Amino acid sequence: MTTTRRTFVTGLAAAPSLLLPARLAFASEPLKISHQFPGGSDKEGDFRHRLCVKFADALDKRSNGALKANVYPGSSLMKVNAQFSAARKGALDMTLIPLPYAGGEVAELNIALMPGLVTSYEQGYKWKTAEVGKALTDLLADKGLIIVTWIWQAGGAASRNAPIIAPEDVKGLKFRGGSREMDLVAKAAGATTLSLPSNETYAAMQTGAVDVVTTSATSLLSFRLQEVSKHLTISKTGKSYWFMLEPLLMSKAIFDKLPKDQQSLIMTVGAEMEKFALEGARADDAQVADAYIKAGAKVYDLPDAALAKWVALARTTAWKDYAEKNEGSAKLLKLAEKVPA
């Protein structure tokens, strides 16, 4: 028990010589888990929110109420772009956030949405136990954060006017990539890019501020982009040039102050959530096409030839630019390239 995460009981300050057991002297303060995605229950809604709810429920039950957590969806606790920095400083306990959102603060994290680097779920989840996973874990720990749950998501392209299949299809269009590196690829293909979080894509698409949005299948559903899109391109085979690491993170400053048994429980439950995350992502990949067809949009498959074009363009643009940023980025990219597809 630590004073930073507990509140004194009434009367303790008035009687400093009174020595009470820690469990009596302090009352647990729930962890705060913040994210930008729509809320719901543990059974319905965005699977990323449901994962956070299931995680919180498991902590409560398996600690017999000693460790609780409250989930704050829809950026209701704080704006999404503030969450990474707040967690680093210990001002926020936990966040489920796309790692590339923090690329401006920690340049190496842009590898988490490097077009064409990860092309399947199997390859992405191999990172956790590969050298690149250890290096990324160490980097985040050095920056004050712990990866509690590894979450990978495949994505697709929703567009207003024409299908986006090969890179040349984005020429002259306003494009939202989701990361600096995805934007570099789009720019090389002739697009104009803009950066905005997932929860702002609907309004941007609706007003015409953006023509094309690439994002995860789950966000394509949760933010109802089928209502403002006429076309969707997404792989039916589980392969894509767009895979993003969107982990559940915890502030290291907060984690380090918890008792060892609570630390162990958090990491155990976090690892168990990865099966749920993969199942949720795959389910949304399957459902997204039906949702767009039902809304009147046309859905296109991503053929292997088009995927190869995206990967080739990414290698000469985004990959090259990223590796030249600093020694850490170059090292991470080399390690990631060693993970088999």
Buried (B, 14 or more C-beta within 10 A) or exposed (E): BEEEBBEEEEEBEEEEEEEEEEEEBBEBEBBBBBBBBBBBEBEEBBBBBBBBBBBBBBBBEEBEEBBBBBBBBBBEBBEBBBBBBBBBEBBBBBBBBBBBBBBEEBBBBBBBBBBBBBBBBBBBBBBBEBBBBEBBBEBBEEBBBBBBBBBBBBBBBBBBEBBBBBBEBBEEBBBBBBBBBBBBBBBBBBBBBEBBBBBBBBEBBBEEBBBBBBBBBBBBBBBBBBEBBBBBBBBEEBBBBBBBBBBBBBBBBBBEBBBEEBBEBBBEBBEEBBEBBBEBBBEBBEBBBEBBEEBEBBBBEBBEEBBEBBBEBBBEBBBEBBBEBEEBBBBBBEBBEEBEE
